[in-house]
Amino acid sequence: MDTFVKDMMRKQIVSIDVSLTVKAAAKIMEDTGVSCLVVTETNIPIGILTERDFVTRVTSLDKTSSTPVRNIMSIPLITASPNDTARKLAELMKEKNIHKLPVMEGTRLVGIVTATDLIRKCVIDSDSDMRQICNSFAQMAF
């Protein structure tokens, strides 16, 4: 039996407007305890800001805390559908070397799924299909 993104995604999504600064985004991440923010423009998801973006695009490039999020977010926004299978999710994460995927239903943001969510689901579901997904996914470099 297939496991779907909707079975493992989290519905609590923290998003920010593209006009915010790096400092404001970092404060929101700290206050909410999340490792990524979905970036929106006129309430439409357009990018994602992850802890990795802070390291690779802020710290290593000497950007200031007043740098707009627009200048450091990851784009284009790669998303999953709630009806995608865990296998498809793992393959997409591996192919794109990403660990966090917003979940879209049409044009509506409905959740987020992370590599940790996928691994947690693999540990809970011990059927052979999920073990194969985990084995394939474990080969991805974190």
N, C-alpha and C positions, 0 to 999 in steps of 0.2 A: 504494500500500500504506500502511495506517495505521501511525503510530507510537504506541505506548502508553506510559502513565506508567511501567509496569514496565521499559521500555527506557531510561529516563533517571533514575529515582529512585536515591537513595543509601540503602543499607541501614544505614549507621551513623547511629543516631539518639541524640541526647543528650536524656535526659528528667530531670526533677526533680519532687520532691514539692511539692504546693501549699503545704505548711507552711513551706518555706524562705523566707528573707528576700531582699530585692533584692540586698543585698551578697553573699550566698552564691551567688545566681544569676549575678551579674556575674563572680564569681571562677571559677565553673565554665565560663562562656562564654570567659573569657580562657584558662584552662588547657587547654581542649579546642579552641580556635580556631574555634568555631562562632558564627554570628550569630543563632541562635535555639535555644530549648529547648522541648520539648514538656512541658507541665505535666500531671502526673497526680495523681489522688486514688485511693487504694487500687489503684494500678497501672492505672487506667483513664484514658486521655487525656481531659482536660477543657478544655484551653486551650493557648495558645502564648505564649511570651514572646520578643519580637524586639528588636533594637537600636532599632527605631522606638518600641517601647513605653517603653524607657528615656528616650528624648528627649521623647515626648509625655506620658507619664504619671508620670515620676519627676522629671526635670529641670525641665520647664516648670511642674509643679504643686508643686515644692518638697517632694517626698516624701523621707523619710529613708532611709538604708541599711537600717534595721531594719523597713521596711515589708514586710508579707507579700506574696509573689508573687501571692497570690490577689487583692490589691487593684489590681494593675497589668496582669495578663495579658490577652490578647485572648481574648474569648469572645463567642459560642459558637465552638467549634472547627470550622473549615471544613476538610473533608478531601477527598481524592481516592481513587479506587479504582485498583489496579494495572492494571485493564483499561480505564480511561478513555483516550480518545484524546488526543493532543497538542492537537488543536483544542479539545476540550472543556475541557482544562486551561487553555489560553490564554484561552478565553472566561470561565471562572470567575475566573481571576486578574484579568482586566480588569474584569469586572462587580463584583467585591468589592473591587477595588483592594488586592490582597494579593500578596505576592511569595514566600511560603513556605507549602507545604501538606503536612501530614502525610498519609501514605498508609495507609489502613486496609483490611484484608481482614476483613470482618465486624467484630468488636470488637477485633481484633488490630492493633497498630501494626506495619507492615512496612517502612516507609521514609519518606523525605521528599524532596520535589521543590521546587526553587526556580526563580525566574524565570531565574537564571543557567543552571541545568540545561536549561531549555527553550530558551534562546537558543543555548547550546552545541550542543544537538541540531539546532536549525534550521541552524546554520552547517555542521555535518557532513553533514546530509542536505539535498542541494540540489535535490530534486525539486520540482515546481511546487506541490504541496500544502503541503509544509513551508515554502516561500517565502511562500505566502499566509498561513499561520499566523504566521510571523515578521512579515510586514507588518502584520497585524492587531494582533499583540501589541506591536509597536514603537510603536503609537499610544497605548499606555497610558502615563500619566504616572508616571514613577518619582519 
